[in-house]
């Protein structure tokens, strides 16, 4: 079988049994791989009403058909389950080499059910899987866990995906960390892993990937590299990495400062992206087979944090531990990032939860009596770092912060829900929705809750390539971030295109800038698999994935009213900056989006005709 390992492992931790099945022809044709496989398996296997932290929930890891090849930026992997944060479907995507290693070890996916009686880890090596005891790993952070497993098995190239203390404590704000710094983030997959008493999955493989047409694959891969290096963003990504985005958001008035009270941050200069490169950078790196070294390595050389290092901070890191919490100290941001990586915490949700608590403290909704004497004042670096640790350990006020802002608002009351920035129970990630109407719609309709990676409205940052405009049938107003015209169609199209990247397991940093990269992806996929894919088939696979996620969520109680945004985003105009006076005009965009999707506006259900069209 070209491109695929041809094996999916089903691991029952209740019984300690493992079975292997091949992905069927229909599975490959209709779901492709990666998030497509994951979504189909979750829909089929998770019982309606399942407790997200119960043994009946299913935890899935999956790679895609181009994983483990020389295709640029092709070594992503997915992890997913029913979310303990939202109660809906959730999946996270991570980089590094873990996904490729899983393919080389002989597997397209791992499907984990049940709950081990005692802490355990999985060793996946060259076609074999072992369930091994892990009492000595329980209580270790992710960096310690990786080092212990590599030492135990005598292999420094053993790739480890694991949880930290937060996952062990079933904190909903957790993720699964791969190779120390690659987060399969959002929605509590780390807590699901912890609920199964599963500490880690260590993977090593010496197999290869069969390629149908190596010569064509090389030429298509070269074409993709040339396209990437010709983009305006390449040099800045290479020099600064993801934090470059925060500068753009600040200039456009959308950084969500002080828990989304302001559009610009008044102390931004000290945490702007160039500061990290100039003061702390000691090198850069990239995921396997990627020509874009977008994550840098940092070392703090003096001061109270001297000697501490970290890597792969994102623009969301700078916002969530900088602008969001009123913190102008870049070193606190770097250390906070490391703490989240070691605890396997979702830094987006953690930062937003801390910011929400700080605004509640500012307004007197909570006091020092509630915080154990801590002063939750804006920019208090010591408190920020202490709260991260308390969240991971589920101690003191960290216990309620670890539940996320939706549950915090329910506990605190006093109209605090009006400024609790979440969608469906998942904290909003990067930009303030009031500054970008397309992003706002993407947040509102995302299946996993507030999310920008599944519909990334990069077309609101500039011109749309003509080929993309023609392919999607979208108007020129798409690049007007304050216009609502065409945003429903644009978001639906973008969701479909980006789902293809997650099925292939190609990085969306590469595929996002020119939304219509499907022509190149078709060529790559044909060369890898030897199958005669068309662009229309891939877009249909993306659409099928979006609709199947919708069906999962409807089964779990989702209603159209859940496709909304925080009260503040809809009713409280931004008070400053280039987006001053703006709120989100959601209703016309939702109407258009539902129409494009062929979903019933009253029930949220896809129409019978749409289900038939997609073979659902």
C-alpha positions in Angstrom: 0.0 0.0 0.0 1.5 3.3 -1.1 1.6 6.1 1.5 -0.1 4.2 4.2 1.2 1.8 6.8 -2.0 -0.1 6.3 -2.5 -0.8 10.0 -4.7 0.8 12.7 -4.1 -0.5 16.3 -7.0 -0.9 18.7 -5.7 -0.9 22.3 -8.1 -1.9 25.1 -6.5 -0.8 28.4 -9.3 -2.5 30.3 -8.3 -6.0 29.1 -4.7 -5.2 28.1 -5.4 -6.5 24.6 -4.4 -5.1 21.2 -5.9 -5.9 17.8 -4.9 -4.7 14.4 -7.1 -3.8 11.4 -6.4 -2.3 8.0 -8.1 0.9 7.0 -10.7 -0.1 4.4 -10.9 1.2 0.9 -13.9 3.3 1.7 -12.2 4.8 4.8 -9.3 5.9 2.6 -11.4 7.2 -0.2 -13.8 9.2 2.0 -11.6 10.3 4.9 -8.0 10.2 3.5 -6.2 10.0 6.9 -5.2 12.2 9.9 -8.2 14.1 11.2 -10.5 12.4 8.7 -9.7 8.9 10.1 -9.9 10.3 13.6 -13.3 12.0 13.1 -14.9 8.9 11.6 -13.5 6.6 14.3 -14.7 8.9 17.1 -18.1 9.2 15.6 -18.5 5.5 15.3 -16.9 4.5 18.7 -17.8 7.1 21.3 -21.2 6.3 22.8 -23.7 9.1 23.0 -23.6 10.8 26.3 -20.2 9.3 27.2 -18.3 10.7 30.2 -15.3 12.5 28.7 -13.2 11.2 31.6 -14.8 7.8 31.7 -13.4 4.6 30.3 -16.0 4.7 27.5 -14.3 7.7 25.9 -12.0 7.0 23.0 -8.5 8.6 22.6 -7.1 8.5 19.1 -3.7 9.4 17.6 -3.5 9.5 13.8 -1.1 10.5 11.0 -1.7 11.0 7.3 -0.7 9.5 4.0 2.2 11.9 3.4 3.7 11.5 6.9 7.2 10.1 6.9 7.9 11.2 3.4 10.1 14.0 2.1 7.1 16.2 1.4 7.9 19.6 3.0 6.1 20.2 6.3 4.4 16.8 6.3 5.2 15.4 9.7 2.2 16.5 11.7 -0.1 14.3 13.8 -3.5 14.4 15.4 -4.9 13.5 18.8 -8.6 13.6 19.6 -11.4 12.5 21.9 -14.7 13.8 23.3 -13.6 16.9 25.2 -13.9 17.3 29.0 -13.8 21.1 28.5 -16.7 21.3 26.0 -18.5 18.0 25.9 -18.1 18.0 22.1 -15.6 16.5 19.7 -12.0 17.9 20.0 -8.8 17.3 18.2 -5.3 18.8 18.4 -2.5 18.9 15.8 1.2 18.8 16.6 4.5 18.8 14.8 8.0 17.4 15.3 8.7 13.8 14.2 6.4 11.8 16.4 3.8 11.4 13.6 6.4 10.3 11.1 7.9 7.9 13.6 4.5 6.3 14.1 4.3 5.6 10.4 7.8 4.2 10.3 6.8 2.0 13.2 4.0 0.6 11.1 0.8 2.4 12.1 -1.6 4.9 10.6 -3.5 5.4 13.9 -3.7 4.2 17.5 -7.3 3.9 19.0 -7.2 3.7 22.8 -10.2 2.6 24.8 -10.8 1.6 28.5 -8.8 2.5 31.5 -5.7 0.8 32.9 -5.9 -0.3 36.5 -2.5 1.2 37.1 -0.3 3.9 35.4 1.1 2.6 32.2 2.8 3.7 28.9 2.8 2.3 25.4 5.9 1.3 23.6 5.4 1.2 19.8 8.4 -0.2 18.0 8.7 -1.7 14.5 5.2 -3.1 14.2 4.8 -4.2 17.8 3.0 -2.5 20.7 3.6 -3.2 24.4 1.6 -1.9 27.4 4.2 -1.4 30.1 4.0 -0.3 33.8 4.8 3.3 34.6 4.6 3.8 38.4 7.9 5.7 38.3 6.7 8.0 35.6 3.6 9.2 37.3 4.2 12.6 38.8 7.0 13.5 36.4 6.8 16.4 34.1 6.9 15.9 30.3 10.6 16.7 30.0 11.5 14.2 32.8 9.2 11.6 31.3 10.9 11.7 27.9 14.4 11.6 29.3 13.5 8.6 31.5 12.0 6.6 28.7 14.8 7.3 26.3 17.3 6.2 29.0 15.3 3.1 29.9 15.2 1.9 26.3 18.7 3.1 25.4 17.5 5.2 22.5 17.9 9.0 22.3 15.8 9.0 19.2 12.8 7.5 20.9 9.9 9.9 20.2 7.6 10.4 23.2 4.2 11.9 23.4 3.1 12.3 27.0 1.2 14.2 29.7 2.4 16.1 32.8 0.9 16.5 36.2 -2.1 18.5 34.9 -3.3 15.5 32.8 -2.8 13.2 35.8 -5.0 15.5 37.8 -7.6 15.5 35.0 -7.4 19.3 34.5 -9.6 20.2 31.4 -7.0 22.7 30.2 -4.5 20.0 29.3 -3.0 18.8 26.0 -0.6 16.0 25.0 3.0 17.1 24.5 5.2 15.5 21.8 9.0 15.7 22.1 8.9 18.3 24.9 7.6 21.3 22.9 5.0 20.1 20.3 1.5 20.5 21.7 -1.4 18.4 20.5 -3.4 21.2 22.0 -6.9 22.4 23.0 -9.8 20.9 24.7 -8.4 18.6 27.4 -7.0 15.6 25.5 -4.3 15.4 28.2 -7.0 14.9 30.8 -8.6 12.1 28.7 -5.2 10.4 28.5 -4.7 10.8 32.3 -8.2 9.4 32.9 -7.0 6.2 31.2 -3.9 6.0 33.5 -1.8 6.4 30.3 1.3 8.5 30.9 3.1 8.3 27.6 3.3 6.7 24.1 7.0 6.1 23.1 7.5 5.4 19.4 10.4 4.1 17.3 10.3 2.8 13.8 12.9 1.7 11.2 10.5 1.1 8.3 9.9 3.4 5.4 7.0 4.6 3.4 6.3 3.2 -0.1 6.0 5.9 -2.7 4.2 5.3 -5.9 6.0 7.9 -8.0 9.2 9.2 -6.4 10.3 11.3 -9.3 7.0 13.3 -9.4 7.0 13.6 -5.7 10.4 15.2 -5.7 9.3 17.8 -8.3 6.1 18.6 -6.5 7.9 18.9 -3.2 10.5 21.3 -4.9 7.6 23.3 -6.2 6.1 23.6 -2.8 9.4 24.7 -1.3 9.8 27.4 -4.0 6.3 28.6 -3.4 6.9 28.9 0.4 10.2 30.7 0.0 8.7 33.2 -2.3 6.1 34.3 0.2 6.6 37.6 1.9 6.2 36.0 5.4 9.0 33.5 4.9 12.0 35.6 6.0 10.2 37.0 9.0 9.0 33.6 10.1 12.6 32.3 9.7 14.1 35.1 11.7 11.4 35.6 14.4 9.0 32.7 14.2 5.3 32.8 15.1 5.5 35.7 17.5 5.8 38.0 14.4 2.0 37.8 14.2 1.4 39.6 17.5 3.0 42.8 16.0 0.5 42.7 13.2 -2.4 42.2 15.5 -1.2 45.1 17.7 -1.1 47.4 14.6 -4.6 46.3 13.6 -6.0 46.8 17.1 -6.9 43.2 17.9 -4.5 41.9 20.6 -7.2 41.5 23.3 -5.3 43.3 26.1 -6.3 43.0 29.7 -8.7 40.2 29.1 -10.0 41.6 25.9 -10.9 45.0 27.4 -8.7 46.8 24.8 -7.6 46.3 21.3 -4.0 47.5 21.8 -1.5 46.9 24.6 0.0 50.0 26.1 3.2 48.2 27.1 3.7 46.3 23.8 7.2 47.5 22.9 9.0 45.2 25.4 7.3 42.0 24.2 7.3 42.7 20.5 8.6 39.8 18.4 12.1 41.3 17.6 12.9 41.4 21.4 13.0 37.6 21.6 15.3 37.3 18.6 17.7 40.1 19.7 17.9 39.3 23.4 17.3 35.6 23.9 17.5 33.6 20.7 20.3 31.0 20.5 19.2 29.2 17.4 16.2 27.9 15.4 14.8 24.6 14.4 12.1 23.1 12.2 9.9 20.0 12.2 11.0 17.0 10.1 11.3 17.8 6.4 10.3 21.4 6.7 12.3 24.2 5.1 10.8 26.8 7.4 12.5 26.9 10.8 9.7 28.8 12.5 10.4 27.9 16.1 13.4 29.4 17.8 15.3 28.4 20.9 15.7 30.9 23.7 18.0 31.2 26.6 17.7 33.7 29.5 21.2 34.8 30.2 20.9 36.9 33.3 18.5 38.0 36.1 16.2 35.9 38.3 15.5 33.4 35.5 19.1 33.1 34.3 19.9 29.8 32.8 16.4 28.9 31.9 15.7 28.0 28.2 12.7 27.3 26.1 11.7 27.0 22.5 8.9 27.2 20.0 6.9 30.1 21.6 4.0 31.2 19.5 2.2 34.5 18.9 -0.5 33.0 21.2 2.2 32.7 23.9 3.1 36.3 23.7 -0.6 37.3 23.8 -1.8 34.9 26.5 1.0 35.6 28.9 1.7 39.1 27.7 -1.1 41.3 26.4 -4.0 39.3 27.8 -2.7 39.5 31.4 -1.1 43.0 31.1 2.4 41.6 31.4 5.3 43.6 29.8 8.1 41.2 30.9 9.2 38.9 28.1 11.1 36.7 30.5 7.9 35.9 32.4 6.4 34.9 29.0 9.3 32.6 28.2 9.1 30.9 31.6 5.3 30.6 31.5 5.7 28.8 28.2 8.2 26.4 29.6 5.9 25.6 32.6 3.0 24.9 30.3 5.1 22.6 28.2 6.4 20.7 31.2 2.9 20.4 32.7 1.3 19.7 29.3 -1.1 22.6 29.7 -2.9 24.4 26.9 -1.2 27.8 27.2 -4.1 29.6 25.4 -6.7 28.4 27.8 -4.4 28.9 30.8 -3.6 32.5 29.8 -7.2 33.4 29.1 -8.3 31.8 32.4 -5.7 33.8 34.4 -6.7 37.0 32.5 -10.4 36.4 33.3 -9.5 35.9 37.0 -7.6 39.1 37.0 -10.5 41.1 35.5 -12.8 39.6 38.1 -10.3 40.7 40.8 -10.1 44.2 39.2 -13.9 44.4 39.4 -14.1 43.1 43.0 -16.0 39.9 41.9 -13.3 37.9 43.6 -10.9 39.2 46.4 -7.8 38.1 48.2 -10.0 36.0 50.4 -10.8 33.9 47.3 -7.2 33.8 46.0 -5.5 32.6 49.1 -4.1 36.1 49.7 -2.6 36.5 46.2 -3.0 39.9 44.6 -4.3 39.2 41.1 -3.1 42.5 39.6 -2.4 43.0 36.0 1.1 42.1 34.9 2.1 40.5 38.2 4.7 38.0 36.9 5.1 36.1 40.2 1.4 35.5 40.4 1.1 34.4 36.8 3.8 31.8 37.2 2.4 30.6 40.5 -1.1 30.3 39.1 0.2 28.0 36.3 1.7 25.6 38.8 -1.5 25.7 40.9 -3.6 25.0 37.9 -1.5 22.0 37.0 -1.7 20.7 40.6 -5.4 21.5 40.9 -4.6 23.4 44.2 -6.3 26.4 45.8 -7.8 28.9 43.3 -5.9 26.9 40.6 -8.6 24.2 40.9 -11.4 26.5 39.5 -9.0 28.3 37.1 -8.2 24.9 35.7 -11.9 24.4 34.7 -11.7 27.2 32.2 -13.6 30.5 31.9 -17.0 29.2 31.2 -17.1 27.2 34.5 -15.3 30.0 36.3 -18.0 32.5 35.3 -20.7 30.0 36.5 -18.9 29.8 39.8 -18.2 33.6 40.2 -21.5 34.9 38.9 -22.2 38.7 39.1 -22.5 38.9 35.3 -18.9 37.8 34.8 -20.1 35.6 32.0 -20.3 38.8 29.9 -16.5 39.0 29.6 -15.7 35.2 29.7 -14.1 34.8 26.3 -15.0 31.3 25.2 -17.0 29.5 22.5 -18.7 26.3 23.5 -16.5 26.2 26.6 -13.1 26.6 24.9 -11.2 29.8 25.4 -10.7 32.2 22.4 -7.2 31.8 21.0 -5.5 34.7 19.3 -7.1 37.9 17.9 -10.1 39.8 19.3 -13.1 38.9 17.1 -14.2 42.5 17.1 -11.3 43.4 14.9 -11.8 40.7 12.3 -15.3 39.7 11.2 -14.2 36.6 9.4 -12.1 35.4 12.3 -15.1 36.0 14.5 -17.3 33.8 12.4 -14.7 31.1 12.4 -14.5 31.2 16.2 -18.3 30.9 16.5 -18.9 27.9 14.2 -15.8 25.9 15.0 -16.6 22.3 16.1 -14.1 22.2 18.9 -15.0 25.7 20.3 -13.1 29.0 19.8 -10.5 28.2 17.3 -8.6 30.0 14.6 -6.6 27.1 13.1 -9.5 25.3 11.4 -10.8 28.4 9.5 -7.8 30.7 9.7 -9.0 33.9 7.9 -5.6 35.0 6.7 -7.4 36.7 3.8 -8.3 39.5 6.2 -4.6 40.5 6.3 -4.3 41.3 2.7 -5.1 40.5 -0.9 -6.5 37.1 -1.9 -4.8 35.4 -4.8 -7.0 35.5 -7.9 -6.9 31.7 -8.3 -8.3 31.3 -4.8 -11.0 33.9 -5.3 -12.1 32.1 -8.5 -12.0 28.7 -6.9 -14.0 29.7 -3.8 -16.3 32.1 -5.6 -15.7 34.8 -3.0 -15.9 38.6 -3.4 -13.1 41.1 -3.1 -14.6 42.3 0.2 -13.2 39.2 1.8 -10.0 41.0 2.5 -11.9 43.8 4.3 -11.7 42.7 7.9 -14.7 44.9 8.9 -17.0 43.8 6.1 -19.4 40.8 6.7 -20.0 40.3 2.9 -19.0 36.9 1.7 -17.5 35.8 5.1 -19.9 32.9 5.5 -18.8 31.5 2.1 -15.1 32.3 2.9 -15.1 30.6 6.3 -16.8 27.4 4.9 -14.3 27.2 2.1 -11.4 27.8 4.4 -12.6 25.1 6.8 -12.7 22.6 3.9 -9.3 23.5 2.6 -7.6 23.4 6.0 -9.3 20.1 6.8 -7.4 18.7 3.8 -4.1 19.8 5.4 -5.1 18.0 8.6 -6.1 14.8 6.7 -2.8 14.8 4.8 -1.0 16.0 8.0 0.7 18.9 6.3 1.4 22.0 8.4 -1.1 24.8 8.0 1.6 27.4 8.4 2.7 26.3 4.9 -0.8 25.8 3.4 -2.6 28.9 4.9 -1.1 31.8 3.1 -2.5 31.0 -0.3 -5.8 29.3 0.5 -5.9 27.5 -2.8 -2.9 25.2 -2.5 -5.1 22.2 -3.3 -3.6 21.8 -6.8 -0.2 21.2 -5.3 -1.6 18.9 -2.7 -3.4 16.8 -5.4 -0.1 16.4 -7.2 1.7 15.4 -4.0 -1.0 13.0 -2.9 -1.1 11.3 -6.4 2.6 10.9 -6.3 2.6 9.4 -2.8 -0.4 7.0 -3.1 -0.6 6.3 -6.8 -4.3 7.0 -6.6 -6.0 9.3 -9.1 -7.3 12.0 -6.7 -8.9 15.2 -7.9 -9.1 18.6 -6.3 -12.9 18.2 -6.1 -12.5 14.9 -4.2 -10.2 16.5 -1.7 -12.5 19.4 -1.1 -15.4 17.0 -0.7 -13.3 15.1 1.9 -12.8 18.3 3.8 -16.5 19.1 3.7 -17.3 15.6 4.8 -15.1 16.0 7.9 -16.7 19.3 8.9 -20.2 17.8 8.6 -19.3 14.6 10.5 -17.9 16.8 13.4 -21.2 18.6 13.3 -23.2 15.4 13.5 -21.1 14.3 16.5 -21.7 17.5 18.3 -25.5 17.5 17.5 -25.7 14.1 19.0 -24.0 15.4 22.2 -26.6 18.3 22.5 -25.2 21.1 20.4 -27.8 23.7 19.3 -27.5 26.6 16.8 -27.5 29.0 19.8 -24.0 27.5 20.7 -22.6 29.0 17.5 -22.1 32.4 19.1 -19.5 34.6 20.7 -19.0 36.2 24.1 -21.4 39.1 25.1 -18.5 41.6 25.1 -17.6 40.8 21.5 -21.2 41.3 20.4 -22.2 44.3 22.5 -19.2 46.2 23.9 -17.3 48.2 21.2 -13.5 48.2 21.3 -12.5 51.5 23.0 -9.2 52.1 21.3 -6.8 51.6 18.4 -7.5 51.0 14.7 -10.5 48.9 15.4 -12.1 51.4 17.9 -15.9 51.3 18.0 -16.2 47.8 16.5 -18.3 44.9 17.6 -19.1 41.7 15.8 -22.0 41.7 13.4 -22.5 37.9 13.6 -26.0 37.2 12.5 -25.7 37.9 8.7 -22.5 35.9 8.6 -24.1 33.0 10.4 -27.1 33.1 8.0 -24.8 32.9 5.0 -22.6 30.2 6.5 -25.5 28.0 7.4 -26.8 28.5 3.8 -23.5 27.5 2.2 -23.3 24.5 4.5 -26.9 23.6 3.8 -27.6 23.4 7.6 -31.1 24.1 9.0 -31.0 27.4 10.8 -33.4 26.3 13.5 -32.0 22.8 14.3 -28.4 23.1 13.1 -28.8 19.8 11.2 -27.3 19.2 7.8 -30.1 18.7 5.3 -30.9 15.1 4.1 -29.7 16.1 0.6 -26.3 17.2 2.0 -26.0 14.0 4.1 -26.7 11.9 1.0 -24.3 14.0 -1.1 -21.5 13.3 1.4 -22.5 9.7 2.0 -23.2 10.4 5.6 
